[in-house]
Every structure is written in C-alpha cells, then in structure tokens.
Amino acid sequence: METLYRRRWLALAAVLIAEIMDLLDATIVGVAAPSIERDLGGGSTTIQWVAAGYTLAYAVGLVTGARLGDLLGRRRVFLAGLAGFVVTSALCGLATTPGMLIAFRVLQGLCGAVLIPQGFGIVRAAFPPAELGKAFGAFGPAIGLSAVAGPIVAGALVAGDVAGLGWRAVFLVNVPIGLAGLALAWAVLPGSRAENVPGGVRSLDLGGMLLVGLGLAAAVVPLVQGRELGWPAWAVALPVAAVPLLALFGGHQVRRARTGRPPLVEPALFRIRAFTGGTVVGLVFFAGMTGLVLVLGLYLQLELGFGPLQAGLTQAPWAFGVAAGSVLGAGVLAPRLGRGAIQLGAAVMTVGVLGVLATLGFAPVTGWTLAPALVVCGVGMGVLLAPFFDIVLAGVDGPLVGSASGVLNAVQQLGAAVGVATLGTMWFQVAAGAGMTAGFRVVLVAVAVTTVLAGALTVLLPRRAAAPEETPEAAAETAPA
C-alpha cells in the first residue's frame, strides 16, 4: 500500500490521460467533419451523428460502466476500457463508409463509458482526504482544456496529412497515446477489490440498463434525425416518451435499493445537495459549451472558408484563456469564493460569447478579430470548471463514488449529446433559410442563455466543498450489530 500511495500522482496522470483522450474525441468533429464528409460522403446529419453517436453511446453506457467497476474492481475495468478505446479508435481511423464510422464511434463511446467512470473512484482510493481537493481540482482544467484543444489538434492533424492519412489521423493518434496510457496505468494504478455485492455480475440491473438506454435515445435521436426527415410525428413523440421512460427508470432504481438488490444508480446520491445540484448545472453548461465547439468549427470552414489548420488555430485563444482561467480559478478564486467562482466564471464566459456575437458585425471576420472574445470565453470557462468537480464530489461518501462518477460523467456527456444535436440542428436549420452567419448568431444567443442559466443554477450547490455526508448506507455499515 505504501508503494501505491507514493505513486498517487502518477495514478492521477493515468486517469487524466484517459479523460483527455475522451474529451478530445468528443470535440474533434467540428474541424474534421468537412474532410470526413468530402472523403466518405454523407450530409449534415452524418456530421451530427459522428459527434452525437459517440456522446450518446457514452452517456447511455456510463451508469452501467460505473457499476461494473464496483462489481469487478475499478483498476481491472479501467484497463479493459482503455484497451477497448484504443482498438475502436483504430477502427474509426480505418472506416470506409459513413455508416462504418458512425458504428465504430458508437463502440468507441461505449468503451469510453466503461473507462472514464473508474477515474474518480481510483483517485478517491489513492489520495488521502487532505489532498482530494487538489486531485479533484485537476479534473476541471483538464476537461476544459481538452474540450477546446480538440479542434486545434484536429486541425493540425488533418492539415498535416501525416502519411497521407488526412482526417483518419485524428482517430489513429489515440493508438500510441492510449498504449502509453495503458502501460502507465498498468504500472501505477492501485489495485481495487470488487464490492461484496450478492450475486456479483449476475446482479447487474439489466432492466435499468434497458430503461435508461431507451429514455436517453428517445430524447436525443429525434434531435439529430428529425430535421433531415422533415420532423415526422415520431420525432415529436419520442422526446415526450423519454420523460415517462426516465421516470420509470428512477422508480425502478428506488425499488431495487429498497429490496437489497444493487441498482445502477444509488438513489441515496440524490439526497446529497452538492451532487444533485452539480448534475443540473453540468447538464446545462456542457450542452451549451460542446454545441458551440462543434458549430464554431463548422462555421469557420463552411462559411469563412478556413482550412482545418486555420480553423483549429483560430480557436487557440480559447484554449489559452481556459489555461489562464484554470490557474486563476484553482489558485486564487476557488479557495476564496467557492461557489462564487463558478458564478463569476459563467458571467465572464457569457461576456465572451456575446463578444463573439458582436464580432460577427465586423467585416471581414478573421481569427484576429475573434481572438479577444474567445480569450474571454476561455478565461470564464476555466474559472468555472476549476472548483466544479471538487464542490460536486467532495460530499460523496466512499461507497457511492462509483455510482456518483458514472452519473456525473453521464450527465456531462448527455449534455454534450443534447448540445451537439440541438445546436447543430438549430444551425443547419437557420442556415438553410437565412445563411450560416444568421444561424451562428442564433446559436451564440442560445449558448449565452445556457451559460447564464448554468450560473444561476449554482444556487443549488453548497457554498464550498463539503466533507462527505453520511448516507444511510454508510450509517448502516458503521452501526453496531
């Protein structure tokens, strides 16, 4: 145990490599999509599905992936998920039709769903309580930087045309990075025993998996496919049906918990104020942020005529802003303001988004004219994310960490899928009638609204990261026999 404890920062590095790979793959499509479309064919719906197929599969699989870590041990499941992610990344890079690429992206998302939720539990096991705040604090900047660095990396790889690979390099680059991360994880991750769950893997909640999968698919699929098909009746009915399906899932989880059978999602989580508020804030924020990353990359290439590298580099000021905001947020603002740092970050990011909207009034729009507003966007985003995961997860008790990490990541990816589907559809719909610039203006207004809403919803969070609350399960474990 002492050797593993000394390696805790290396263990955190292995977990963050996986997080970074996942976020890069979730945001590369905005820059790589035009090249993919020229090479493989397909229309705007294909572009959306290459992005949304990954995030939707990821969101659907996360709660199950988290539970597998509890049942089989987080180290073992992390390594299996990372190996699968490497293989499916290679398959994406070798795809020869739009259908193949979308199918492999779905498989890649499922592997990510097995991999990513183990990270929070691994970190929780490797670090002493006094250092958990610093460890969790690293997730926000890593996630923020990865989200906005994705387009820059994609632009460089597509434009560089390494070995004639073109867009395929954005997926194949995961192979060497993933193998290096796999070797590091194998060497340094602490071992974790599976929970003593009656029935083991046989107790996995298949009914819950079906209900949550159907509910999430019903909510997102029509948003992507409906516009191209002229909004048939089923595209309107399915999102309505998603509500009772997800309500049935919630009731099913409560019943399983009451009867002593392990649920996919522990109902006790939602009695923890920080966690419940964090899921709401995360859903709203990541929907706006991820949708903006997609549409900005498409707008720069399809309307302004930028090449992939130029489109990626145009977003570099955003990444620099996230880096600066993360340092400022983690080192100065979060310790002093707590929840107020998230609110301040949301306000600053909103100013940046409105600055991009104002910049569209200049002629011509260039990377230089967009840079100041994108820097402000990034600073706000970095400040917002710096304390977010610490505040949300600090109050979660050890036995609930696996379920909590799965749900929080699922909400983040569900928000991304909804953002890609909704804002992508909004942009294509308006662009078809009023032009791409008009469509981008509408998207920017929508993102400003979601960012303001995310900042307002932080009132659901505690003012500062709290010590873990004692849940009924924890109390039962410590009660005298």
HUPEKA-V82443 format. One line per field, one symbol per residue. phi: phi as a letter, one per 40 degrees, with the letter a starting at -180 (. if undefined). psi: psi as a letter, one per 40 degrees, with the letter a starting at -180 (. if undefined). burial: # if it has 24 or more other ideal C-beta (glycine too) atoms within 12 Angstrom, else .. A space follows every 10 residues. Layout:
phi = ???
psi = ???
burial = ???
This chain:
phi = .ccccccccc ccccccdcdc dcccccbccd ccddcccccc ggbcccdccc cccccccccc ccccdccccc cbhccccdcc cccccccccc cccbcbbdcc cccccccccc cccccccccc ccccccbcdc bcdccccccd dccccccccd cccccccccc fdfgcfcccc cccccccccc cccccdcbcc cacccccdgf cccdccccdc cccccccccb dccccccccg fccccccccc cccccccccc cccccccccg ccccbcdcdc ccdccccccc ccdccccccc ccdccccccc ccbcgccdcc cccccddccc cccccccccc cbccccbfdc cccccccccc dcccccdccc ccbccbcccc ddccccdcdc cccccdcccc cccccccdcb cdcccccccc cdccdccccc cccccdcccc ccbbhccccc cccccccccc cccccccccc cccadbcdcc cdcccccccc c
psi = ddddddeddd dddddddddd dddddeeedd ddddddddde aiaddddddd dddddddddd eddddddddd dehddddddd dddddddddd ddeeieiddd dddddddddd ddddddeddd ddddddiidd eddddddddd dddddddedd dddddddddd fhfedbdddd dddddddddd dddddddehi ihiiighheb deehgddddd dddddddddd ddddddddef gidddddddd dddddddddd ddddddddee hhidhhddde ehdddddddd dddddddddd dddddddddd dddeeiiddd ddddeddddd dddddddddd dddddddbdd dddddddddd ddddddddde eihihidddd dddddddddd ddddddeddd ddedehidee dddddddddd dddddddddd dddddddddd dddeiddddd dddddddddd ddddddeeee iidihiihih iddddddeii .
burial = .......#.# ########## ########## #######..# .#.####### ########## ########## ########## ########## ###.#..#.# ##.####### ########## #######... .######### ########## #########. .....##### #####.###. ##.##..### .#.##.#... ..###..##. ###.###### ########.. ....#..##. ##..##..## .##..##... ########## .######### ########## ########## ####.##### ########## ########## ..##..#### ########## #######.## ....#.#..# ########## ########## ########## ########## ########## ########## #....##.## ########## #####.##.# ##..##.##. #.#....... .
